[in-house]
């Protein structure tokens, strides 16, 4: 980058990747249904995590819950977002809590 003496400058950086989620654009789509989206969020938030899995698959499941929580928060569905975050927090606390007799759901 070449610079010169000035009072300000702008740096542009083109992003050619993929967005992790799309912005909330309900007003821009005539076929959008907030009720259907909430129903989908409810179906995800009410699905319990597996009682036995490995860290990789549990991580995938928790990521799905986190992405759903992000969508719920974006549309103002705070109850669902809080429930999803609580589910993930509880599972992560389980993974990160060691006890002498524990040999599953433990990062070591």
N, CA, C and O atoms as a GROMACS GRO file, in nm:
protein
  432
    1UNK      N    1   0.084  -0.115   0.000
    1UNK     CA    2   0.000   0.000   0.000
    1UNK      C    3   0.090   0.123   0.000
    1UNK      O    4   0.178   0.136   0.085
    2UNK      N    5   0.068   0.210  -0.094
    2UNK     CA    6   0.143   0.335  -0.099
    2UNK      C    7   0.066   0.441  -0.022
    2UNK      O    8  -0.057   0.448  -0.031
    3UNK      N    9   0.138   0.522   0.053
    3UNK     CA   10   0.073   0.624   0.135
    3UNK      C   11   0.133   0.759   0.100
    3UNK      O   12   0.244   0.770   0.049
    4UNK      N   13   0.056   0.858   0.127
    4UNK     CA   14   0.100   0.995   0.108
    4UNK      C   15   0.048   1.078   0.225
    4UNK      O   16  -0.046   1.036   0.294
    5UNK      N   17   0.105   1.192   0.248
    5UNK     CA   18   0.059   1.276   0.357
    5UNK      C   19  -0.079   1.331   0.324
    5UNK      O   20  -0.100   1.393   0.220
    6UNK      N   21  -0.174   1.306   0.417
    6UNK     CA   22  -0.311   1.352   0.398
    6UNK      C   23  -0.381   1.357   0.533
    6UNK      O   24  -0.322   1.318   0.634
    7UNK      N   25  -0.502   1.403   0.537
    7UNK     CA   26  -0.576   1.410   0.663
    7UNK      C   27  -0.662   1.286   0.686
    7UNK      O   28  -0.708   1.264   0.798
    8UNK      N   29  -0.684   1.207   0.583
    8UNK     CA   30  -0.763   1.084   0.600
    8UNK      C   31  -0.737   0.991   0.481
    8UNK      O   32  -0.684   1.033   0.379
    9UNK      N   33  -0.775   0.866   0.497
    9UNK     CA   34  -0.768   0.771   0.388
    9UNK      C   35  -0.868   0.658   0.413
    9UNK      O   36  -0.915   0.641   0.525
   10UNK      N   37  -0.899   0.582   0.309
   10UNK     CA   38  -0.994   0.471   0.317
   10UNK      C   39  -0.928   0.347   0.261
   10UNK      O   40  -0.859   0.352   0.159
   11UNK      N   41  -0.950   0.236   0.328
   11UNK     CA   42  -0.900   0.108   0.281
   11UNK      C   43  -1.021   0.023   0.242
   11UNK      O   44  -1.114   0.009   0.321
   12UNK      N   45  -1.019  -0.033   0.122
   12UNK     CA   46  -1.126  -0.122   0.077
   12UNK      C   47  -1.077  -0.264   0.076
   12UNK      O   48  -0.964  -0.293   0.034
   13UNK      N   49  -1.161  -0.353   0.121
   13UNK     CA   50  -1.128  -0.495   0.122
   13UNK      C   51  -1.249  -0.569   0.071
   13UNK      O   52  -1.353  -0.571   0.137
   14UNK      N   53  -1.238  -0.631  -0.046
   14UNK     CA   54  -1.351  -0.705  -0.103
   14UNK      C   55  -1.366  -0.838  -0.033
   14UNK      O   56  -1.268  -0.910  -0.011
   15UNK      N   57  -1.490  -0.872   0.002
   15UNK     CA   58  -1.520  -0.999   0.066
   15UNK      C   59  -1.583  -1.091  -0.037
   15UNK      O   60  -1.688  -1.058  -0.094
   16UNK      N   61  -1.520  -1.206  -0.062
   16UNK     CA   62  -1.571  -1.298  -0.163
   16UNK      C   63  -1.615  -1.430  -0.100
   16UNK      O   64  -1.626  -1.532  -0.168
   17UNK      N   65  -1.640  -1.427   0.030
   17UNK     CA   66  -1.679  -1.547   0.102
   17UNK      C   67  -1.830  -1.564   0.108
   17UNK      O   68  -1.904  -1.507   0.027
   18UNK      N   69  -1.874  -1.641   0.204
   18UNK     CA   70  -2.016  -1.669   0.223
   18UNK      C   71  -2.055  -1.615   0.360
   18UNK      O   72  -1.984  -1.636   0.458
   19UNK      N   73  -2.168  -1.546   0.366
   19UNK     CA   74  -2.216  -1.496   0.495
   19UNK      C   75  -2.258  -1.614   0.583
   19UNK      O   76  -2.314  -1.711   0.532
   20UNK      N   77  -2.232  -1.607   0.714
   20UNK     CA   78  -2.273  -1.716   0.802
   20UNK      C   79  -2.425  -1.727   0.814
   20UNK      O   80  -2.478  -1.834   0.840
   21UNK      N   81  -2.494  -1.616   0.796
   21UNK     CA   82  -2.640  -1.618   0.792
   21UNK      C   83  -2.685  -1.495   0.715
   21UNK      O   84  -2.613  -1.396   0.703
   22UNK      N   85  -2.804  -1.503   0.663
   22UNK     CA   86  -2.858  -1.391   0.586
   22UNK      C   87  -2.923  -1.291   0.681
   22UNK      O   88  -2.975  -1.329   0.786
   23UNK      N   89  -2.921  -1.164   0.645
   23UNK     CA   90  -2.986  -1.064   0.731
   23UNK      C   91  -3.137  -1.082   0.730
   23UNK      O   92  -3.194  -1.137   0.636
   24UNK      N   93  -3.201  -1.035   0.834
   24UNK     CA   94  -3.347  -1.041   0.845
   24UNK      C   95  -3.407  -0.948   0.741
   24UNK      O   96  -3.391  -0.826   0.750
   25UNK      N   97  -3.475  -1.003   0.642
   25UNK     CA   98  -3.525  -0.922   0.532
   25UNK      C   99  -3.674  -0.946   0.505
   25UNK      O  100  -3.717  -0.944   0.390
   26UNK      N  101  -3.752  -0.968   0.609
   26UNK     CA  102  -3.894  -0.996   0.593
   26UNK      C  103  -3.967  -0.892   0.508
   26UNK      O  104  -4.047  -0.929   0.423
   27UNK      N  105  -3.940  -0.764   0.527
   27UNK     CA  106  -4.014  -0.666   0.446
   27UNK      C  107  -3.983  -0.674   0.296
   27UNK      O  108  -4.058  -0.622   0.214
   28UNK      N  109  -3.874  -0.740   0.261
   28UNK     CA  110  -3.833  -0.746   0.121
   28UNK      C  111  -3.886  -0.869   0.049
   28UNK      O  112  -3.870  -0.880  -0.073
   29UNK      N  113  -3.949  -0.960   0.120
   29UNK     CA  114  -3.995  -1.084   0.060
   29UNK      C  115  -4.144  -1.103   0.084
   29UNK      O  116  -4.186  -1.123   0.199
   30UNK      N  117  -4.226  -1.096  -0.020
   30UNK     CA  118  -4.371  -1.109   0.000
   30UNK      C  119  -4.414  -1.248   0.048
   30UNK      O  120  -4.522  -1.261   0.106
   31UNK      N  121  -4.333  -1.350   0.025
   31UNK     CA  122  -4.372  -1.485   0.066
   31UNK      C  123  -4.320  -1.521   0.205
   31UNK      O  124  -4.343  -1.632   0.252
   32UNK      N  125  -4.251  -1.429   0.271
   32UNK     CA  126  -4.196  -1.456   0.403
   32UNK      C  127  -4.308  -1.467   0.505
   32UNK      O  128  -4.403  -1.388   0.504
   33UNK      N  129  -4.296  -1.567   0.594
   33UNK     CA  130  -4.394  -1.585   0.700
   33UNK      C  131  -4.320  -1.593   0.834
   33UNK      O  132  -4.246  -1.689   0.860
   34UNK      N  133  -4.341  -1.493   0.917
   34UNK     CA  134  -4.279  -1.492   1.049
   34UNK      C  135  -4.329  -1.610   1.132
   34UNK      O  136  -4.254  -1.668   1.210
   35UNK      N  137  -4.456  -1.645   1.116
   35UNK     CA  138  -4.511  -1.758   1.191
   35UNK      C  139  -4.443  -1.890   1.153
   35UNK      O  140  -4.415  -1.972   1.239
   36UNK      N  141  -4.416  -1.909   1.023
   36UNK     CA  142  -4.347  -2.032   0.980
   36UNK      C  143  -4.204  -2.035   1.031
   36UNK      O  144  -4.154  -2.141   1.070
   37UNK      N  145  -4.137  -1.920   1.031
   37UNK     CA  146  -4.001  -1.914   1.083
   37UNK      C  147  -3.999  -1.946   1.232
   37UNK      O  148  -3.913  -2.021   1.279
   38UNK      N  149  -4.092  -1.889   1.306
   38UNK     CA  150  -4.100  -1.917   1.450
   38UNK      C  151  -4.130  -2.065   1.475
   38UNK      O  152  -4.077  -2.124   1.569
   39UNK      N  153  -4.215  -2.124   1.392
   39UNK     CA  154  -4.246  -2.268   1.406
   39UNK      C  155  -4.121  -2.352   1.384
   39UNK      O  156  -4.098  -2.450   1.454
   40UNK      N  157  -4.039  -2.313   1.285
   40UNK     CA  158  -3.915  -2.385   1.259
   40UNK      C  159  -3.818  -2.369   1.376
   40UNK      O  160  -3.754  -2.465   1.418
   41UNK      N  161  -3.808  -2.248   1.428
   41UNK     CA  162  -3.722  -2.224   1.545
   41UNK      C  163  -3.770  -2.307   1.663
   41UNK      O  164  -3.690  -2.368   1.734
   42UNK      N  165  -3.902  -2.311   1.684
   42UNK     CA  166  -3.958  -2.390   1.794
   42UNK      C  167  -3.925  -2.538   1.778
   42UNK      O  168  -3.897  -2.607   1.876
   43UNK      N  169  -3.930  -2.587   1.654
   43UNK     CA  170  -3.900  -2.730   1.634
   43UNK      C  171  -3.754  -2.760   1.666
   43UNK      O  172  -3.722  -2.870   1.711
   44UNK      N  173  -3.666  -2.665   1.643
   44UNK     CA  174  -3.524  -2.685   1.675
   44UNK      C  175  -3.500  -2.671   1.824
   44UNK      O  176  -3.430  -2.753   1.884
   45UNK      N  177  -3.557  -2.568   1.886
   45UNK     CA  178  -3.531  -2.543   2.029
   45UNK      C  179  -3.591  -2.650   2.118
   45UNK      O  180  -3.543  -2.671   2.230
   46UNK      N  181  -3.694  -2.719   2.072
   46UNK     CA  182  -3.758  -2.822   2.153
   46UNK      C  183  -3.699  -2.961   2.131
   46UNK      O  184  -3.745  -3.058   2.191
   47UNK      N  185  -3.599  -2.971   2.043
   47UNK     CA  186  -3.533  -3.099   2.019
   47UNK      C  187  -3.416  -3.113   2.117
   47UNK      O  188  -3.324  -3.032   2.114
   48UNK      N  189  -3.419  -3.214   2.202
   48UNK     CA  190  -3.310  -3.228   2.300
   48UNK      C  191  -3.180  -3.274   2.233
   48UNK      O  192  -3.183  -3.340   2.129
   49UNK      N  193  -3.068  -3.238   2.294
   49UNK     CA  194  -2.940  -3.290   2.247
   49UNK      C  195  -2.929  -3.438   2.284
   49UNK      O  196  -2.989  -3.482   2.382
   50UNK      N  197  -2.855  -3.512   2.205
   50UNK     CA  198  -2.837  -3.655   2.232
   50UNK      C  199  -2.778  -3.676   2.371
   50UNK      O  200  -2.696  -3.596   2.418
   51UNK      N  201  -2.820  -3.783   2.435
   51UNK     CA  202  -2.765  -3.812   2.567
   51UNK      C  203  -2.627  -3.875   2.558
   51UNK      O  204  -2.552  -3.874   2.656
   52UNK      N  205  -2.592  -3.929   2.443
   52UNK     CA  206  -2.457  -3.981   2.424
   52UNK      C  207  -2.411  -3.949   2.284
   52UNK      O  208  -2.478  -3.982   2.186
   53UNK      N  209  -2.298  -3.886   2.274
   53UNK     CA  210  -2.238  -3.855   2.144
   53UNK      C  211  -2.090  -3.824   2.169
   53UNK      O  212  -2.042  -3.829   2.282
   54UNK      N  213  -2.020  -3.793   2.063
   54UNK     CA  214  -1.880  -3.754   2.077
   54UNK      C  215  -1.870  -3.602   2.065
   54UNK      O  216  -1.967  -3.535   2.030
   55UNK      N  217  -1.753  -3.548   2.093
   55UNK     CA  218  -1.736  -3.402   2.094
   55UNK      C  219  -1.758  -3.340   1.956
   55UNK      O  220  -1.809  -3.229   1.946
   56UNK      N  221  -1.719  -3.412   1.850
   56UNK     CA  222  -1.736  -3.357   1.715
   56UNK      C  223  -1.884  -3.342   1.681
   56UNK      O  224  -1.928  -3.235   1.642
   57UNK      N  225  -1.959  -3.450   1.697
   57UNK     CA  226  -2.102  -3.445   1.663
   57UNK      C  227  -2.180  -3.355   1.757
   57UNK      O  228  -2.273  -3.287   1.715
   58UNK      N  229  -2.142  -3.352   1.883
   58UNK     CA  230  -2.208  -3.262   1.976
   58UNK      C  231  -2.178  -3.117   1.938
   58UNK      O  232  -2.265  -3.031   1.949
   59UNK      N  233  -2.056  -3.092   1.893
   59UNK     CA  234  -2.021  -2.958   1.846
   59UNK      C  235  -2.106  -2.916   1.727
   59UNK      O  236  -2.150  -2.802   1.719
   60UNK      N  237  -2.128  -3.008   1.634
   60UNK     CA  238  -2.214  -2.978   1.520
   60UNK      C  239  -2.356  -2.945   1.566
   60UNK      O  240  -2.417  -2.850   1.517
   61UNK      N  241  -2.408  -3.025   1.658
   61UNK     CA  242  -2.543  -3.000   1.709
   61UNK      C  243  -2.552  -2.867   1.782
   61UNK      O  244  -2.650  -2.793   1.766
   62UNK      N  245  -2.451  -2.836   1.862
   62UNK     CA  246  -2.453  -2.708   1.934
   62UNK      C  247  -2.440  -2.591   1.838
   62UNK      O  248  -2.500  -2.486   1.860
   63UNK      N  249  -2.363  -2.608   1.730
   63UNK     CA  250  -2.353  -2.503   1.630
   63UNK      C  251  -2.489  -2.476   1.566
   63UNK      O  252  -2.526  -2.361   1.545
   64UNK      N  253  -2.564  -2.581   1.536
   64UNK     CA  254  -2.697  -2.564   1.479
   64UNK      C  255  -2.787  -2.486   1.576
   64UNK      O  256  -2.864  -2.399   1.534
   65UNK      N  257  -2.776  -2.516   1.705
   65UNK     CA  258  -2.855  -2.444   1.804
   65UNK      C  259  -2.811  -2.297   1.812
   65UNK      O  260  -2.895  -2.208   1.824
   66UNK      N  261  -2.682  -2.272   1.805
   66UNK     CA  262  -2.632  -2.135   1.810
   66UNK      C  263  -2.676  -2.054   1.689
   66UNK      O  264  -2.714  -1.937   1.702
   67UNK      N  265  -2.672  -2.115   1.571
   67UNK     CA  266  -2.717  -2.045   1.451
   67UNK      C  267  -2.866  -2.015   1.459
   67UNK      O  268  -2.911  -1.909   1.416
   68UNK      N  269  -2.944  -2.110   1.513
   68UNK     CA  270  -3.087  -2.088   1.529
   68UNK      C  271  -3.113  -1.978   1.632
   68UNK      O  272  -3.204  -1.897   1.614
   69UNK      N  273  -3.033  -1.974   1.739
   69UNK     CA  274  -3.045  -1.868   1.839
   69UNK      C  275  -3.017  -1.732   1.777
   69UNK      O  276  -3.081  -1.632   1.811
   70UNK      N  277  -2.923  -1.729   1.686
   70UNK     CA  278  -2.888  -1.604   1.618
   70UNK      C  279  -3.005  -1.554   1.533
   70UNK      O  280  -3.036  -1.434   1.533
   71UNK      N  281  -3.070  -1.645   1.462
   71UNK     CA  282  -3.187  -1.608   1.382
   71UNK      C  283  -3.300  -1.562   1.473
   71UNK      O  284  -3.365  -1.461   1.446
   72UNK      N  285  -3.324  -1.636   1.582
   72UNK     CA  286  -3.431  -1.600   1.675
   72UNK      C  287  -3.407  -1.460   1.733
   72UNK      O  288  -3.500  -1.380   1.744
   73UNK      N  289  -3.284  -1.431   1.769
   73UNK     CA  290  -3.251  -1.298   1.823
   73UNK      C  291  -3.273  -1.190   1.719
   73UNK      O  292  -3.319  -1.080   1.751
   74UNK      N  293  -3.240  -1.220   1.594
   74UNK     CA  294  -3.254  -1.121   1.487
   74UNK      C  295  -3.399  -1.082   1.463
   74UNK      O  296  -3.428  -0.969   1.423
   75UNK      N  297  -3.492  -1.175   1.487
   75UNK     CA  298  -3.634  -1.143   1.466
   75UNK      C  299  -3.703  -1.102   1.596
   75UNK      O  300  -3.825  -1.081   1.597
   76UNK      N  301  -3.627  -1.092   1.704
   76UNK     CA  302  -3.683  -1.049   1.830
   76UNK      C  303  -3.754  -1.158   1.908
   76UNK      O  304  -3.832  -1.130   1.998
   77UNK      N  305  -3.727  -1.283   1.874
   77UNK     CA  306  -3.788  -1.397   1.942
   77UNK      C  307  -3.697  -1.436   2.058
   77UNK      O  308  -3.633  -1.541   2.056
   78UNK      N  309  -3.693  -1.349   2.158
   78UNK     CA  310  -3.593  -1.360   2.263
   78UNK      C  311  -3.612  -1.482   2.354
   78UNK      O  312  -3.514  -1.537   2.404
   79UNK      N  313  -3.735  -1.524   2.375
   79UNK     CA  314  -3.758  -1.642   2.458
   79UNK      C  315  -3.693  -1.766   2.399
   79UNK      O  316  -3.628  -1.843   2.469
   80UNK      N  317  -3.711  -1.784   2.268
   80UNK     CA  318  -3.651  -1.899   2.201
   80UNK      C  319  -3.499  -1.886   2.198
   80UNK      O  320  -3.428  -1.984   2.221
   81UNK      N  321  -3.451  -1.766   2.171
   81UNK     CA  322  -3.306  -1.745   2.168
   81UNK      C  323  -3.245  -1.777   2.304
   81UNK      O  324  -3.141  -1.843   2.310
   82UNK      N  325  -3.307  -1.732   2.410
   82UNK     CA  326  -3.256  -1.760   2.546
   82UNK      C  327  -3.257  -1.909   2.577
   82UNK      O  328  -3.163  -1.960   2.636
   83UNK      N  329  -3.364  -1.978   2.536
   83UNK     CA  330  -3.371  -2.122   2.561
   83UNK      C  331  -3.261  -2.196   2.486
   83UNK      O  332  -3.199  -2.287   2.542
   84UNK      N  333  -3.238  -2.159   2.361
   84UNK     CA  334  -3.133  -2.223   2.282
   84UNK      C  335  -2.996  -2.199   2.344
   84UNK      O  336  -2.915  -2.291   2.356
   85UNK      N  337  -2.969  -2.075   2.384
   85UNK     CA  338  -2.840  -2.042   2.445
   85UNK      C  339  -2.823  -2.117   2.577
   85UNK      O  340  -2.713  -2.162   2.609
   86UNK      N  341  -2.929  -2.130   2.653
   86UNK     CA  342  -2.923  -2.202   2.779
   86UNK      C  343  -2.891  -2.350   2.758
   86UNK      O  344  -2.813  -2.409   2.833
   87UNK      N  345  -2.951  -2.409   2.655
   87UNK     CA  346  -2.923  -2.550   2.622
   87UNK      C  347  -2.776  -2.570   2.590
   87UNK      O  348  -2.713  -2.664   2.638
   88UNK      N  349  -2.721  -2.480   2.508
   88UNK     CA  350  -2.580  -2.490   2.470
   88UNK      C  351  -2.491  -2.466   2.592
   88UNK      O  352  -2.392  -2.536   2.611
   89UNK      N  353  -2.526  -2.366   2.673
   89UNK     CA  354  -2.444  -2.337   2.791
   89UNK      C  355  -2.440  -2.456   2.886
   89UNK      O  356  -2.334  -2.491   2.938
   90UNK      N  357  -2.554  -2.518   2.907
   90UNK     CA  358  -2.560  -2.634   2.996
   90UNK      C  359  -2.472  -2.747   2.944
   90UNK      O  360  -2.400  -2.810   3.021
   91UNK      N  361  -2.478  -2.773   2.812
   91UNK     CA  362  -2.398  -2.881   2.755
   91UNK      C  363  -2.250  -2.848   2.761
   91UNK      O  364  -2.169  -2.934   2.793
   92UNK      N  365  -2.214  -2.724   2.731
   92UNK     CA  366  -2.072  -2.686   2.737
   92UNK      C  367  -2.018  -2.695   2.879
   92UNK      O  368  -1.905  -2.738   2.900
   93UNK      N  369  -2.099  -2.654   2.976
   93UNK     CA  370  -2.057  -2.667   3.115
   93UNK      C  371  -2.034  -2.814   3.150
   93UNK      O  372  -1.942  -2.846   3.225
   94UNK      N  373  -2.117  -2.902   3.095
   94UNK     CA  374  -2.099  -3.044   3.119
   94UNK      C  375  -1.968  -3.092   3.057
   94UNK      O  376  -1.892  -3.165   3.121
   95UNK      N  377  -1.941  -3.052   2.933
   95UNK     CA  378  -1.817  -3.092   2.866
   95UNK      C  379  -1.694  -3.040   2.940
   95UNK      O  380  -1.591  -3.107   2.943
   96UNK      N  381  -1.704  -2.922   2.999
   96UNK     CA  382  -1.587  -2.858   3.058
   96UNK      C  383  -1.575  -2.877   3.209
   96UNK      O  384  -1.488  -2.818   3.272
   97UNK      N  385  -1.661  -2.960   3.267
   97UNK     CA  386  -1.656  -2.987   3.410
   97UNK      C  387  -1.602  -3.128   3.432
   97UNK      O  388  -1.661  -3.226   3.388
   98UNK      N  389  -1.490  -3.136   3.500
   98UNK     CA  390  -1.427  -3.266   3.526
   98UNK      C  391  -1.456  -3.309   3.670
   98UNK      O  392  -1.451  -3.228   3.762
   99UNK      N  393  -1.485  -3.435   3.686
   99UNK     CA  394  -1.494  -3.495   3.819
   99UNK      C  395  -1.413  -3.623   3.816
   99UNK      O  396  -1.380  -3.673   3.708
  100UNK      N  397  -1.382  -3.675   3.930
  100UNK     CA  398  -1.296  -3.793   3.938
  100UNK      C  399  -1.355  -3.914   3.868
  100UNK      O  400  -1.281  -3.991   3.806
  101UNK      N  401  -1.485  -3.932   3.876
  101UNK     CA  402  -1.546  -4.052   3.819
  101UNK      C  403  -1.598  -4.033   3.676
  101UNK      O  404  -1.649  -4.127   3.616
  102UNK      N  405  -1.586  -3.914   3.622
  102UNK     CA  406  -1.643  -3.884   3.491
  102UNK      C  407  -1.546  -3.924   3.381
  102UNK      O  408  -1.430  -3.885   3.382
  103UNK      N  409  -1.596  -4.004   3.284
  103UNK     CA  410  -1.510  -4.043   3.171
  103UNK      C  411  -1.579  -4.019   3.037
  103UNK      O  412  -1.525  -4.057   2.933
  104UNK      N  413  -1.695  -3.956   3.038
  104UNK     CA  414  -1.766  -3.922   2.914
  104UNK      C  415  -1.805  -3.775   2.920
  104UNK      O  416  -1.811  -3.716   3.028
  105UNK      N  417  -1.832  -3.717   2.805
  105UNK     CA  418  -1.864  -3.575   2.796
  105UNK      C  419  -1.758  -3.493   2.869
  105UNK      O  420  -1.789  -3.413   2.958
  106UNK      N  421  -1.634  -3.515   2.831
  106UNK     CA  422  -1.525  -3.447   2.898
  106UNK      C  423  -1.414  -3.417   2.798
  106UNK      O  424  -1.361  -3.507   2.733
  107UNK      N  425  -1.378  -3.291   2.788
  107UNK     CA  426  -1.260  -3.254   2.710
  107UNK      C  427  -1.139  -3.275   2.799
  107UNK      O  428  -1.136  -3.228   2.913
  108UNK      N  429  -1.040  -3.346   2.748
  108UNK     CA  430  -0.917  -3.362   2.827
  108UNK      C  431  -0.797  -3.367   2.736
  108UNK      O  432  -0.685  -3.381   2.784
   0.00000   0.00000   0.00000
